[in-house]
Amino acid sequence: EGGLRWFLSPYTGPSSVDLIRQCRGPRPGGPSGGSVPGSASASAAAPAPGSDTYKGWLFKWTNYLKGYQRRWFVLSNGLLSYYRTQAEMAHTCRGTINLATAHIDTEDACNIVLSSGGRTYHLKASTEVERQRWVTALELAKAKAIRMMNDQSGDEEPTSQSDRSEIQGTLKILISKLDDLSTCNDLIAKHGAALQRSLSELEGLKVPVEGGEKIKAVNERATLFRITSNAMINACRDFLDLAETHSRRWQRALQYEREQRTHLEETIEQLAKQHNSLERAWREAPTLVSSAPSAPTTNKGSERSRKEEASDEDEDTEYFDAMEDSPAFITVTASESTQHRSVSHRNPCSLCFLFMYSLKIQRRTHIPDKPNYSLNLWSIMKNCIGKELSKIPMPVNFNEPLSMLQRLTEDLEYHELLDKAARCDSSLEQMCLVAAFSVSSYSTTVHRTAKPFNPLLGETYELDRLEEFGYRSVCEQVSHHPPAAAHHVISQRGWTLWQEITIASKFRGKYLSIMPLGTIHLQFHASGNHYVWRKVTSTVHNIIVGKLWIDQSGDIEIVNHRTKETCQLKFSPYSYFSRDVPRKVTGVVADSGGQAHYILSGTWDEKMESAKIVQSSRGGSGSEGKQKMVYQTLSPKLLWKKYPLPENAENMYYFSTLALTLNELEDGVAMTDSRLRPDQRLMEDGRWDEANSEKQRLEEKQRAVRRRREAEASDALDEGREYEGYQPLWFYQRRDSVTGETSFVYKGGYWEAKERQDWSLCPDIF
């Protein structure tokens, strides 16, 4: 009775919609969860009455290596954003969750689970009370966001329709406040029903003890009912106040955003004009240089080096020089009257797009320095002479913190060569660029004597550079013995590349031979030109004594199966007694009839050039009695030049700029992605002892799975059943219609699964 009198009496204490967040009962969930990692406070900042913003610290699950990490969360306008620190709010947002499409759930006393757009976010508060405040705030924000979702198309109305935008914005906020009232109404109905049940039970009681307990329950229900009613009244008051004031505030904010957008557009336009002017000046500069009297053309090194420096200024302008003699052919320079100059047609806004992408995506530029661990390689390798290297258990001390799948993806470092080739009208010029691309993939190996991690069966690696460079790449380890990887790349700039590479390696005592087996396919969408080639042998020298160094040797034949045009490339092995330039590569591009049109020359660790043949004849006999061809050419044109290594590369495994980003953690990748491989991650962090232990665990886990498959195959054989065996997830085996070989090709589905964040088919390999 006293409780009812208190409930009916006037109430003058503090009240607002925020009290609902404290009085609403706890959501049903699992058992009480564990404590939040770390000792930092995770308390949220209480919002002001009528505010749509809620801020505070929560712990967010990142990955199995780092666990929960403390993040600053901001709930505003139906969006939940998070930052590493409060200071980051001014320049960097780590992620945003749209509550309009999110599902809110709880795991235990402190956990919150948000599912949105195929992704799941696991958050943890410091206390159960704090968790409940966040859950209530999120539910209210979700209800408002759903009402506002259908009106989003009006957010970007042009300035000429500012009045209409203001009205639409006003309606959105009025609807959101009306939604607050609806939520309060639901709570009142809930607590009112509970109060009615308690009163009914009170009437049927006969025992005084029970009567006292029930009266206490009635008092508690009445208190909740009273607080909710007052909160509803305050919500009405806030609704009326905001209806009068919010329209002008949002109009000012909208005007500010429009001014910022206009300013950015003007800046970009000015940048494009400056770039266009610089490009014209750059294009005209070589003309001024070439107008000066030219020195006699010779094959001396000093003369050649000066012209090579000039040719580096613009890859789209031809510069004229004589090529060095090669074992297969001799070239001489054509007369000045026969020379032609090409005009480049570059998009003046290309720099603008690069500028915009640099604002959006920031890639890492360094990794932890390599620890200085000493290890006697010969003590491990002396019993492995003649064996298959992939079957030898090796400590991570000989590795670099990348998998073979990531090394395979490094072939795309100079993808712009293929972008340029896709725009070529001449298939012979296109062949030159494809040849330069095939050579460029070896430039990253000149200092990279460490061994990449052997991928586990079913391991994958994706490189999504769609926004920055227009391509997407995915690899999968499709076989373990022999180790084989399948790779597929598709570019919006007009080309598709796919390959299956099997690595065969032999240790010979003094050196290690690595023989990539398999075929690389490249097809251009517009022309249908289909190029096929194979890789050459890599050799690591000085295994026993001395400094390790790597060499590439062998021949590559590139064939355009549509036109039957070919390119023969020769990688000359290094010889102490040879007078040739080290790491030399030479080549000839010929049409379907065998007529040579271009000479290629350069080195696989620095650059490649092409020279157009204007006349050919047969010369004298070479050292082996074969008649040499003498080609008269225009001066060479630069096709490709290696990028400089990043600063401090010698302490970061000599990784290139691209290689430094390959193992960078990214959200949303498959659970089989090489970035998530624990032993590789530990090695990159410099924890090599732990990495070795983890590597042994993963290898033993893989062996156990293989033994289980062998047992299943044996049982199927005994029972007369067919046993399919292991099948890759994203690739399937088929006979190639061009080469007639059987290889693994991409069957699709990976990027669609990523979009849905559905990795249920992925095996548990880590």
C-alpha positions, 0 to 999 in steps of 0.5 A: 500500500505504501509503495502504491502511494509512493508511485502515485505521488508527484515525482520531481527527480531527474528523468530522461529517455536515458533512464530507460537504458538503466531500468530496462531488464537484462537481455536473456543470454548465456552464463556470465562471461569472463573478464575483459582483457587489460585493466583499462577502464571501459566506461561509456560517457553518458549522453546528454538528454535528447542526444543522439550520440553515445561514446565510450570504450569497449573491447573489440575482438581482432584475431586469435593472436591479439585477442580483444583490443581496446577501442573508442566507440562512437554511436551517432545517427544510426552508425557505430564507428570505432577508433584506436584512440579518441584522437583518431576521430579527427582523421582515421576511422577504423570501421563503421557498422550500420545499425539499420541492417545489424542484428544485436545479440549478447553472449554473456554478462559482458559481451555484445555481438553485432552482425551486419553485412555478412560480418560479425563484430564481438565486443566486450564491456567492462561490466554487466551494467556497462554492457546493458547501457550499450545494448539499450543505446544500440537498440534505440539507435537501430530503431531510429536508423530503420525509420531513417533508412528509406530517406537516405536518398535525399541526403545529397540533394543539390543546393538548388533544392535546399528547402526540400532537403531541410524538410526531409531532414526535419521529418527524419528527426521527428520520426526518430523522436517519435520512435523514442516514444514508441519504445517508451510505450512498449516498455510501459506496456511491458511493465504495466502488464507485470504490475497487473500480474503482481497485483492479481497475485497479491489479492489471492494471498493468505499467508502474511509472509508471502504477502510481504514479499509480494508487496515488495515486488509490487513496489519494485514494479511500480518504481519501474513503471514510474521511471518509465512514465517520467522518461516518456514525458521527458521524451515528449518534451525533447521531441517538441524542443528538437522540432524547433531547433534541429532544422537550422542545425542540420542545415548548417552542417549540410552547407558545411559538407557541400562547401567541403566537397566543392573545395575538394573538387576545385583542388582536384581540378587544379591538380589535374591542370598542373599535372597536364602542364607538367606532362606537356613540358616533360614530353617537350623536353626530349625534343630539345635534347635531341636537337643538339648535335649527337655524338657518334654511336658506340658500344662503350659503357660510358656512352651507353650509360649516359643514354640509358639515363636519358631513356629513364625520363619517359618510358613512352618516348623512344631514345636511340642507341646501339644494342650490345652484341649477344651470342645469338644476334648482332645489332647495329643502329639505323640512320637518324633519318629512319628514326621515328618518335612515338607520342604518348596518350596518357590520361591527364587525370591519372594522378588525380585518381592516385591522389584520391586512392592515397587518401582512402587506403594506407598500406604499411611501409615497414615490418619488424626488423629481422632478428640476428639469429645465427644457425649452421645451415650445413649441420642441417643440410648435409644429410639432405643432399639429393632429396626433395626440399619440400619433404625436409623439415626446416626451421623458420630461421631459413624462411622469410615471413611470407608463404609461397602463395604470397611470393606467387602473388608478387608476380603482380608487382609490375601489373601496370605493364599488363595495363599498358599492354591491354591498350596496345593496338599492335600485338607485336608491341603487346608481346614486348610488354608481356615479355618485360612483365615475365622478366620483372617477376624475377627482380624481387629475388635478387637479394631474397635468398630466404625460403618462403613458407610451404603452404598447407593443403587448402591454404589460400591467399587473396590480394584485393587491389580492385579500388587501387589498381583494378585487379583481384588475385586469389591463390590456393594450395591445391596439392601438398605432394608435390606442392602445387599452387593455383593462381587466378587474377582478373583485372578491370583494365582488360586482362586475366592471368592464371597459372598453376605452379609446382615447385621441384627443388634439389639440394646439390651440396654447394647449390640449391636448384628450384625448378618451377613446373607449370604454365602461365596464361595471360589473356587480353579481353579486347583482342582475345590474344592468349599468351602462354609461357613457363618460368626458368630455373632459380639457383641459390649458390654458396650453400656451404661457404660464403655469402648466399646469392641467387641466379636465374638461368634458362630459356622462356618461350612466350607464344601468342596462341591467337596470332602464333607470334613468339618471343624467345628469351634467354636468361644467361647464367652467371660466369666468373669468366664471362665478359657479359653483364651479370643477370643478362636477358636477351630476346627476339620477338617474331611474327607467325612466319618467324620474321623478327621484329623486335630485339629485347635486352636488359637484366632481370634485376634492373630493366628491359628495353626493346628495339624495333628491327628495320633490317636483318641479314646473316653475318659470320659464323659464331663460336659454335659454327652457327651463322649469326643474324645481324639486325639493324634497329632503331634505338632501344625503348625502355619497357620496364625498370625496377622500383627502388627498395624501401628504406631499411630493406636490408633489415626487412628481408629485402622486401619490396614495397608490395611485399611489405603489404602482403602479410598485413592483416585485413578484415574479411579474408578467408580463415585459410588465408596466409595472413592468419597462419600463426607460425608465419605471424610469429616469425614476422613479429620476431618470435622465432622460437615460438614460430618453430614450435607452432610450425611443428604443430601445424605440420603434424596436424596436416600429417594427421589429416593426410593419414586419416584420408589414406585410411578412408581411401583404404577402407573404400578400396576394401569395400569396393567403393569409390573414394574421391579424395581431397578436392580444392575449394576454389579451383578444379582440374580441367584439360586446357583447350590451348595447350592440351595440358591438365591444370587447375583453374579457378571455378569461381565463388571466392569473392562472392563468399567474401561478400557474404562473409560465408566461409563455412566451406573452408577447412580448419588448417590452422 
